[in-house]
Amino acid sequence: MRILYVEDNRINAILFEEAIRLRDGIELRIAEDGAEALDRVRSWTPNVLVLDAHLPGMDGFELLRALRCEPGLAKVPAFMCSADAMPDDVKRAAEAGFTGYWSKPINIAKIMSDLDEICAARVDMAAVSGAPL
């Protein structure tokens, strides 16, 4: 599974990276802002997007809209990852097309559970369509 995490706070990126290392079979790439994220996806297609809400240049909502226009990313699961986790924040993210909301500090069990669900859905879709994972 390929995950792109867009986070401008290096400490948060390191913590997320360490949590993801607990799971085999995940290729994680980190971008510090929207421009870098867009550049990365033009040569590497992630299976999951994880976007911080507050990024320099464009926020996570603007970035998701831009990423959805890139080839192969229109339906990729996207998670907002932010300390702003009030009900209105979560609702706004869902309305913007985010699959889920991971609040900071990160809940490793929640992230792993969501990633397990995505893996299971990918296996089910591949079995039905005969497509590779």
VMD Tcl script that builds the backbone (N, CA, C; Angstrom):
set m [mol new atoms 399]
animate dup $m
set s [atomselect $m all]
$s set {name element resname resid chain x y z} {
  {N N MET 1 A 0.850 -1.172 0.000}
  {CA C MET 1 A 0.000 0.000 0.000}
  {C C MET 1 A 0.894 1.233 0.000}
  {N N ARG 2 A 0.560 2.167 -0.850}
  {CA C ARG 2 A 1.316 3.419 -0.940}
  {C C ARG 2 A 0.525 4.541 -0.276}
  {N N ILE 3 A 1.167 5.213 0.669}
  {CA C ILE 3 A 0.519 6.312 1.390}
  {C C ILE 3 A 1.318 7.589 1.186}
  {N N LEU 4 A 0.610 8.646 0.822}
  {CA C LEU 4 A 1.206 9.979 0.765}
  {C C LEU 4 A 0.671 10.763 1.950}
  {N N TYR 5 A 1.596 11.225 2.815}
  {CA C TYR 5 A 1.233 12.041 3.966}
  {C C TYR 5 A 1.768 13.442 3.726}
  {N N VAL 6 A 0.876 14.418 3.747}
  {CA C VAL 6 A 1.268 15.809 3.521}
  {C C VAL 6 A 1.170 16.532 4.858}
  {N N GLU 7 A 2.338 16.902 5.371}
  {CA C GLU 7 A 2.450 17.475 6.713}
  {C C GLU 7 A 3.632 18.435 6.750}
  {N N ASP 8 A 3.384 19.665 7.169}
  {CA C ASP 8 A 4.461 20.653 7.214}
  {C C ASP 8 A 5.221 20.650 8.533}
  {N N ASN 9 A 4.693 20.000 9.551}
  {CA C ASN 9 A 5.372 19.925 10.846}
  {C C ASN 9 A 6.216 18.657 10.867}
  {N N ARG 10 A 7.524 18.814 10.872}
  {CA C ARG 10 A 8.443 17.675 10.758}
  {C C ARG 10 A 8.270 16.678 11.910}
  {N N ILE 11 A 8.008 17.166 13.114}
  {CA C ILE 11 A 7.825 16.261 14.257}
  {C C ILE 11 A 6.588 15.391 14.051}
  {N N ASN 12 A 5.488 15.988 13.596}
  {CA C ASN 12 A 4.280 15.201 13.319}
  {C C ASN 12 A 4.546 14.173 12.226}
  {N N ALA 13 A 5.301 14.562 11.210}
  {CA C ALA 13 A 5.624 13.633 10.121}
  {C C ALA 13 A 6.447 12.451 10.637}
  {N N ILE 14 A 7.406 12.726 11.516}
  {CA C ILE 14 A 8.236 11.657 12.079}
  {C C ILE 14 A 7.393 10.711 12.937}
  {N N LEU 15 A 6.496 11.266 13.749}
  {CA C LEU 15 A 5.632 10.428 14.587}
  {C C LEU 15 A 4.745 9.527 13.731}
  {N N PHE 16 A 4.187 10.082 12.660}
  {CA C PHE 16 A 3.348 9.296 11.762}
  {C C PHE 16 A 4.175 8.204 11.087}
  {N N GLU 17 A 5.357 8.575 10.647}
  {CA C GLU 17 A 6.245 7.618 9.984}
  {C C GLU 17 A 6.586 6.457 10.923}
  {N N GLU 18 A 6.872 6.751 12.167}
  {CA C GLU 18 A 7.182 5.701 13.137}
  {C C GLU 18 A 5.978 4.790 13.369}
  {N N ALA 19 A 4.795 5.366 13.428}
  {CA C ALA 19 A 3.585 4.558 13.610}
  {C C ALA 19 A 3.358 3.634 12.414}
  {N N ILE 20 A 3.557 4.135 11.221}
  {CA C ILE 20 A 3.346 3.352 10.006}
  {C C ILE 20 A 4.367 2.218 9.898}
  {N N ARG 21 A 5.543 2.407 10.447}
  {CA C ARG 21 A 6.572 1.353 10.407}
  {C C ARG 21 A 6.150 0.091 11.147}
  {N N LEU 22 A 5.129 0.199 11.980}
  {CA C LEU 22 A 4.629 -0.963 12.702}
  {C C LEU 22 A 3.972 -1.969 11.751}
  {N N ARG 23 A 3.654 -1.538 10.571}
  {CA C ARG 23 A 2.929 -2.369 9.606}
  {C C ARG 23 A 3.802 -2.642 8.395}
  {N N ASP 24 A 3.933 -3.911 8.033}
  {CA C ASP 24 A 4.667 -4.278 6.822}
  {C C ASP 24 A 3.825 -3.964 5.592}
  {N N GLY 25 A 4.490 -3.805 4.471}
  {CA C GLY 25 A 3.797 -3.652 3.202}
  {C C GLY 25 A 3.288 -2.258 2.913}
  {N N ILE 26 A 3.793 -1.267 3.639}
  {CA C ILE 26 A 3.369 0.110 3.396}
  {C C ILE 26 A 4.573 0.924 2.940}
  {N N GLU 27 A 4.388 1.600 1.821}
  {CA C GLU 27 A 5.390 2.540 1.322}
  {C C GLU 27 A 4.861 3.940 1.602}
  {N N LEU 28 A 5.531 4.634 2.491}
  {CA C LEU 28 A 5.108 5.975 2.898}
  {C C LEU 28 A 6.022 7.013 2.277}
  {N N ARG 29 A 5.400 8.025 1.699}
  {CA C ARG 29 A 6.146 9.194 1.245}
  {C C ARG 29 A 5.521 10.417 1.894}
  {N N ILE 30 A 6.378 11.364 2.238}
  {CA C ILE 30 A 5.936 12.569 2.933}
  {C C ILE 30 A 6.243 13.782 2.079}
  {N N ALA 31 A 5.273 14.676 2.003}
  {CA C ALA 31 A 5.457 15.971 1.348}
  {C C ALA 31 A 5.167 17.047 2.386}
  {N N GLU 32 A 5.865 18.177 2.266}
  {CA C GLU 32 A 5.702 19.241 3.265}
  {C C GLU 32 A 4.640 20.271 2.899}
  {N N ASP 33 A 4.206 20.290 1.650}
  {CA C ASP 33 A 3.180 21.248 1.244}
  {C C ASP 33 A 2.458 20.733 -0.001}
  {N N GLY 34 A 1.462 21.481 -0.418}
  {CA C GLY 34 A 0.659 21.059 -1.558}
  {C C GLY 34 A 1.435 20.956 -2.849}
  {N N ALA 35 A 2.314 21.895 -3.096}
  {CA C ALA 35 A 3.098 21.867 -4.338}
  {C C ALA 35 A 3.962 20.617 -4.406}
  {N N GLU 36 A 4.607 20.276 -3.295}
  {CA C GLU 36 A 5.438 19.075 -3.262}
  {C C GLU 36 A 4.579 17.821 -3.429}
  {N N ALA 37 A 3.405 17.808 -2.814}
  {CA C ALA 37 A 2.501 16.661 -2.944}
  {C C ALA 37 A 2.078 16.470 -4.398}
  {N N LEU 38 A 1.702 17.550 -5.056}
  {CA C LEU 38 A 1.294 17.459 -6.459}
  {C C LEU 38 A 2.441 16.982 -7.334}
  {N N ASP 39 A 3.625 17.439 -7.042}
  {CA C ASP 39 A 4.800 16.992 -7.793}
  {C C ASP 39 A 5.028 15.489 -7.602}
  {N N ARG 40 A 4.909 15.017 -6.374}
  {CA C ARG 40 A 5.132 13.594 -6.080}
  {C C ARG 40 A 4.140 12.696 -6.815}
  {N N VAL 41 A 2.863 13.068 -6.816}
  {CA C VAL 41 A 1.854 12.183 -7.406}
  {C C VAL 41 A 1.935 12.125 -8.928}
  {N N ARG 42 A 2.691 12.989 -9.516}
  {CA C ARG 42 A 2.836 12.955 -10.977}
  {C C ARG 42 A 3.789 11.859 -11.427}
  {N N SER 43 A 4.571 11.307 -10.480}
  {CA C SER 43 A 5.465 10.202 -10.829}
  {C C SER 43 A 5.283 8.983 -9.912}
  {N N TRP 44 A 4.348 9.058 -8.976}
  {CA C TRP 44 A 4.123 7.991 -8.007}
  {C C TRP 44 A 2.684 8.089 -7.535}
  {N N THR 45 A 1.890 7.047 -7.754}
  {CA C THR 45 A 0.465 7.105 -7.418}
  {C C THR 45 A 0.200 6.422 -6.079}
  {N N PRO 46 A -0.242 7.193 -5.090}
  {CA C PRO 46 A -0.554 6.591 -3.794}
  {C C PRO 46 A -1.915 5.895 -3.807}
  {N N ASN 47 A -2.095 4.966 -2.848}
  {CA C ASN 47 A -3.375 4.290 -2.646}
  {C C ASN 47 A -4.191 4.959 -1.550}
  {N N VAL 48 A -3.514 5.787 -0.740}
  {CA C VAL 48 A -4.158 6.501 0.360}
  {C C VAL 48 A -3.515 7.878 0.464}
  {N N LEU 49 A -4.351 8.878 0.697}
  {CA C LEU 49 A -3.887 10.249 0.917}
  {C C LEU 49 A -4.169 10.624 2.376}
  {N N VAL 50 A -3.188 11.236 3.023}
  {CA C VAL 50 A -3.363 11.733 4.391}
  {C C VAL 50 A -2.898 13.184 4.360}
  {N N LEU 51 A -3.843 14.096 4.618}
  {CA C LEU 51 A -3.549 15.519 4.464}
  {C C LEU 51 A -3.773 16.266 5.768}
  {N N ASP 52 A -2.792 17.070 6.140}
  {CA C ASP 52 A -2.952 17.983 7.266}
  {C C ASP 52 A -3.926 19.078 6.828}
  {N N ALA 53 A -4.690 19.593 7.768}
  {CA C ALA 53 A -5.640 20.659 7.442}
  {C C ALA 53 A -4.942 21.976 7.140}
  {N N HIS 54 A -3.865 22.263 7.874}
  {CA C HIS 54 A -3.202 23.570 7.785}
  {C C HIS 54 A -1.827 23.412 7.144}
  {N N LEU 55 A -1.766 23.715 5.876}
  {CA C LEU 55 A -0.518 23.614 5.116}
  {C C LEU 55 A -0.159 24.972 4.538}
  {N N PRO 56 A 1.120 25.223 4.340}
  {CA C PRO 56 A 1.496 26.489 3.704}
  {C C PRO 56 A 1.091 26.495 2.225}
  {N N GLY 57 A 0.614 27.620 1.767}
  {CA C GLY 57 A 0.269 27.762 0.354}
  {C C GLY 57 A -1.160 27.381 0.031}
  {N N MET 58 A -1.562 26.185 0.405}
  {CA C MET 58 A -2.947 25.746 0.236}
  {C C MET 58 A -3.276 24.818 1.396}
  {N N ASP 59 A -4.498 24.900 1.881}
  {CA C ASP 59 A -4.849 24.042 3.010}
  {C C ASP 59 A -5.211 22.637 2.516}
  {N N GLY 60 A -5.485 21.743 3.436}
  {CA C GLY 60 A -5.791 20.362 3.087}
  {C C GLY 60 A -7.003 20.214 2.198}
  {N N PHE 61 A -7.981 21.096 2.353}
  {CA C PHE 61 A -9.189 21.042 1.528}
  {C C PHE 61 A -8.876 21.416 0.079}
  {N N GLU 62 A -8.127 22.494 -0.084}
  {CA C GLU 62 A -7.719 22.912 -1.432}
  {C C GLU 62 A -6.844 21.840 -2.083}
  {N N LEU 63 A -5.955 21.261 -1.290}
  {CA C LEU 63 A -5.068 20.238 -1.820}
  {C C LEU 63 A -5.858 19.010 -2.265}
  {N N LEU 64 A -6.844 18.599 -1.491}
  {CA C LEU 64 A -7.639 17.442 -1.898}
  {C C LEU 64 A -8.322 17.712 -3.240}
  {N N ARG 65 A -8.877 18.897 -3.408}
  {CA C ARG 65 A -9.511 19.235 -4.699}
  {C C ARG 65 A -8.503 19.130 -5.837}
  {N N ALA 66 A -7.289 19.629 -5.619}
  {CA C ALA 66 A -6.258 19.577 -6.659}
  {C C ALA 66 A -5.822 18.135 -6.927}
  {N N LEU 67 A -5.654 17.344 -5.871}
  {CA C LEU 67 A -5.235 15.957 -6.044}
  {C C LEU 67 A -6.289 15.129 -6.771}
  {N N ARG 68 A -7.541 15.419 -6.538}
  {CA C ARG 68 A -8.625 14.685 -7.202}
  {C C ARG 68 A -8.596 14.872 -8.727}
  {N N CYS 69 A -7.957 15.920 -9.192}
  {CA C CYS 69 A -7.849 16.178 -10.631}
  {C C CYS 69 A -6.674 15.435 -11.269}
  {N N GLU 70 A -5.809 14.862 -10.460}
  {CA C GLU 70 A -4.649 14.144 -10.974}
  {C C GLU 70 A -5.057 12.737 -11.405}
  {N N PRO 71 A -4.445 12.214 -12.473}
  {CA C PRO 71 A -4.797 10.874 -12.958}
  {C C PRO 71 A -4.663 9.808 -11.867}
  {N N GLY 72 A -5.707 9.002 -11.730}
  {CA C GLY 72 A -5.705 7.899 -10.782}
  {C C GLY 72 A -6.048 8.255 -9.349}
  {N N LEU 73 A -6.320 9.524 -9.069}
  {CA C LEU 73 A -6.561 9.925 -7.677}
  {C C LEU 73 A -7.994 10.358 -7.385}
  {N N ALA 74 A -8.866 10.263 -8.357}
  {CA C ALA 74 A -10.237 10.746 -8.170}
  {C C ALA 74 A -10.963 10.029 -7.031}
  {N N LYS 75 A -10.660 8.759 -6.835}
  {CA C LYS 75 A -11.391 7.990 -5.821}
  {C C LYS 75 A -10.501 7.380 -4.747}
  {N N VAL 76 A -9.258 7.800 -4.684}
  {CA C VAL 76 A -8.334 7.279 -3.670}
  {C C VAL 76 A -8.811 7.733 -2.287}
  {N N PRO 77 A -8.876 6.815 -1.312}
  {CA C PRO 77 A -9.281 7.227 0.036}
  {C C PRO 77 A -8.370 8.327 0.582}
  {N N ALA 78 A -8.995 9.334 1.171}
  {CA C ALA 78 A -8.253 10.475 1.713}
  {C C ALA 78 A -8.683 10.713 3.154}
  {N N PHE 79 A -7.699 10.925 4.010}
  {CA C PHE 79 A -7.960 11.180 5.424}
  {C C PHE 79 A -7.410 12.541 5.809}
  {N N MET 80 A -8.234 13.319 6.481}
  {CA C MET 80 A -7.775 14.566 7.072}
  {C C MET 80 A -7.090 14.192 8.374}
  {N N CYS 81 A -5.930 14.775 8.625}
  {CA C CYS 81 A -5.190 14.522 9.857}
  {C C CYS 81 A -4.914 15.879 10.493}
  {N N SER 82 A -5.628 16.163 11.588}
  {CA C SER 82 A -5.539 17.500 12.162}
  {C C SER 82 A -5.879 17.490 13.644}
  {N N ALA 83 A -5.346 18.469 14.350}
  {CA C ALA 83 A -5.716 18.664 15.748}
  {C C ALA 83 A -7.079 19.332 15.860}
  {N N ASP 84 A -7.545 19.925 14.764}
  {CA C ASP 84 A -8.883 20.525 14.732}
  {C C ASP 84 A -9.884 19.391 14.557}
  {N N ALA 85 A -10.420 18.887 15.662}
  {CA C ALA 85 A -11.285 17.716 15.566}
  {C C ALA 85 A -12.640 17.929 16.230}
  {N N MET 86 A -13.126 19.144 16.151}
  {CA C MET 86 A -14.468 19.414 16.653}
  {C C MET 86 A -15.475 18.824 15.665}
  {N N PRO 87 A -16.689 18.553 16.100}
  {CA C PRO 87 A -17.677 17.964 15.190}
  {C C PRO 87 A -17.842 18.733 13.875}
  {N N ASP 88 A -17.806 20.046 13.925}
  {CA C ASP 88 A -17.932 20.839 12.690}
  {C C ASP 88 A -16.745 20.617 11.755}
  {N N ASP 89 A -15.542 20.435 12.314}
  {CA C ASP 89 A -14.354 20.172 11.502}
  {C C ASP 89 A -14.479 18.830 10.790}
  {N N VAL 90 A -14.920 17.826 11.538}
  {CA C VAL 90 A -15.075 16.483 10.977}
  {C C VAL 90 A -16.155 16.492 9.895}
  {N N LYS 91 A -17.246 17.185 10.152}
  {CA C LYS 91 A -18.344 17.287 9.180}
  {C C LYS 91 A -17.871 17.992 7.907}
  {N N ARG 92 A -17.139 19.080 8.064}
  {CA C ARG 92 A -16.630 19.818 6.902}
  {C C ARG 92 A -15.729 18.923 6.055}
  {N N ALA 93 A -14.881 18.133 6.701}
  {CA C ALA 93 A -13.989 17.228 5.971}
  {C C ALA 93 A -14.793 16.176 5.206}
  {N N ALA 94 A -15.793 15.605 5.845}
  {CA C ALA 94 A -16.632 14.603 5.172}
  {C C ALA 94 A -17.339 15.218 3.971}
  {N N GLU 95 A -17.850 16.425 4.137}
  {CA C GLU 95 A -18.542 17.107 3.040}
  {C C GLU 95 A -17.590 17.442 1.895}
  {N N ALA 96 A -16.313 17.619 2.210}
  {CA C ALA 96 A -15.312 17.945 1.182}
  {C C ALA 96 A -14.807 16.701 0.453}
  {N N GLY 97 A -15.225 15.516 0.917}
  {CA C GLY 97 A -14.837 14.296 0.235}
  {C C GLY 97 A -13.787 13.455 0.932}
  {N N PHE 98 A -13.448 13.805 2.164}
  {CA C PHE 98 A -12.497 12.983 2.904}
  {C C PHE 98 A -13.193 11.707 3.369}
  {N N THR 99 A -12.490 10.596 3.283}
  {CA C THR 99 A -12.994 9.294 3.689}
  {C C THR 99 A -13.128 9.221 5.202}
  {N N GLY 100 A -12.184 9.838 5.894}
  {CA C GLY 100 A -12.176 9.786 7.345}
  {C C GLY 100 A -11.360 10.909 7.932}
  {N N TYR 101 A -11.324 10.952 9.260}
  {CA C TYR 101 A -10.668 12.034 9.986}
  {C C TYR 101 A -9.814 11.429 11.084}
  {N N TRP 102 A -8.517 11.685 11.040}
  {CA C TRP 102 A -7.600 11.212 12.066}
  {C C TRP 102 A -7.153 12.423 12.875}
  {N N SER 103 A -7.553 12.456 14.137}
  {CA C SER 103 A -7.197 13.614 14.962}
  {C C SER 103 A -5.788 13.450 15.519}
  {N N LYS 104 A -5.182 14.586 15.798}
  {CA C LYS 104 A -3.871 14.625 16.430}
  {C C LYS 104 A -4.074 14.945 17.902}
  {N N PRO 105 A -3.319 14.349 18.800}
  {CA C PRO 105 A -2.268 13.378 18.498}
  {C C PRO 105 A -2.881 12.121 17.885}
  {N N ILE 106 A -2.095 11.470 17.036}
  {CA C ILE 106 A -2.625 10.359 16.262}
  {C C ILE 106 A -2.970 9.167 17.151}
  {N N ASN 107 A -4.026 8.482 16.739}
  {CA C ASN 107 A -4.476 7.263 17.394}
  {C C ASN 107 A -4.046 6.113 16.481}
  {N N ILE 108 A -2.962 5.457 16.841}
  {CA C ILE 108 A -2.381 4.426 15.976}
  {C C ILE 108 A -3.379 3.304 15.715}
  {N N ALA 109 A -4.126 2.894 16.726}
  {CA C ALA 109 A -5.096 1.810 16.539}
  {C C ALA 109 A -6.153 2.197 15.505}
  {N N LYS 110 A -6.625 3.431 15.544}
  {CA C LYS 110 A -7.629 3.898 14.577}
  {C C LYS 110 A -7.044 3.909 13.165}
  {N N ILE 111 A -5.832 4.411 13.036}
  {CA C ILE 111 A -5.196 4.463 11.715}
  {C C ILE 111 A -5.026 3.056 11.162}
  {N N MET 112 A -4.527 2.146 11.965}
  {CA C MET 112 A -4.314 0.773 11.498}
  {C C MET 112 A -5.632 0.105 11.134}
  {N N SER 113 A -6.670 0.352 11.913}
  {CA C SER 113 A -7.990 -0.205 11.611}
  {C C SER 113 A -8.514 0.317 10.268}
  {N N ASP 114 A -8.392 1.607 10.055}
  {CA C ASP 114 A -8.841 2.191 8.780}
  {C C ASP 114 A -8.022 1.638 7.611}
  {N N LEU 115 A -6.716 1.490 7.794}
  {CA C LEU 115 A -5.876 0.947 6.727}
  {C C LEU 115 A -6.221 -0.516 6.458}
  {N N ASP 116 A -6.547 -1.271 7.508}
  {CA C ASP 116 A -6.975 -2.660 7.320}
  {C C ASP 116 A -8.251 -2.720 6.475}
  {N N GLU 117 A -9.190 -1.810 6.746}
  {CA C GLU 117 A -10.432 -1.769 5.970}
  {C C GLU 117 A -10.151 -1.460 4.503}
  {N N ILE 118 A -9.242 -0.543 4.249}
  {CA C ILE 118 A -8.900 -0.195 2.865}
  {C C ILE 118 A -8.249 -1.386 2.179}
  {N N CYS 119 A -7.346 -2.076 2.872}
  {CA C CYS 119 A -6.706 -3.264 2.298}
  {C C CYS 119 A -7.744 -4.327 1.965}
  {N N ALA 120 A -8.669 -4.568 2.873}
  {CA C ALA 120 A -9.706 -5.577 2.641}
  {C C ALA 120 A -10.570 -5.197 1.449}
  {N N ALA 121 A -10.910 -3.925 1.344}
  {CA C ALA 121 A -11.726 -3.471 0.212}
  {C C ALA 121 A -10.968 -3.626 -1.101}
  {N N ARG 122 A -9.668 -3.366 -1.093}
  {CA C ARG 122 A -8.854 -3.526 -2.305}
  {C C ARG 122 A -8.787 -4.985 -2.722}
  {N N VAL 123 A -8.658 -5.889 -1.746}
  {CA C VAL 123 A -8.615 -7.321 -2.046}
  {C C VAL 123 A -9.955 -7.762 -2.625}
  {N N ASP 124 A -11.053 -7.310 -2.027}
  {CA C ASP 124 A -12.384 -7.662 -2.526}
  {C C ASP 124 A -12.593 -7.164 -3.954}
  {N N MET 125 A -12.197 -5.932 -4.226}
  {CA C MET 125 A -12.372 -5.370 -5.565}
  {C C MET 125 A -11.509 -6.107 -6.582}
  {N N ALA 126 A -10.288 -6.466 -6.205}
  {CA C ALA 126 A -9.406 -7.194 -7.115}
  {C C ALA 126 A -9.976 -8.573 -7.422}
  {N N ALA 127 A -10.558 -9.216 -6.415}
  {CA C ALA 127 A -11.147 -10.548 -6.617}
  {C C ALA 127 A -12.328 -10.480 -7.575}
  {N N VAL 128 A -13.137 -9.447 -7.450}
  {CA C VAL 128 A -14.316 -9.290 -8.306}
  {C C VAL 128 A -13.912 -8.934 -9.733}
  {N N SER 129 A -12.959 -8.036 -9.862}
  {CA C SER 129 A -12.591 -7.546 -11.201}
  {C C SER 129 A -11.484 -8.338 -11.860}
  {N N GLY 130 A -10.759 -9.126 -11.076}
  {CA C GLY 130 A -9.614 -9.840 -11.624}
  {C C GLY 130 A -8.405 -8.963 -11.802}
  {N N ALA 131 A -8.476 -7.738 -11.271}
  {CA C ALA 131 A -7.368 -6.791 -11.399}
  {C C ALA 131 A -6.315 -7.058 -10.330}
  {N N PRO 132 A -5.072 -6.676 -10.594}
  {CA C PRO 132 A -4.035 -6.837 -9.564}
  {C C PRO 132 A -4.250 -5.850 -8.429}
  {N N LEU 133 A -3.703 -6.172 -7.255}
  {CA C LEU 133 A -3.780 -5.259 -6.113}
  {C C LEU 133 A -2.869 -4.105 -6.364}
}
mol reanalyze $m
mol bondsrecalc $m
mol representation Tube
mol addrep $m
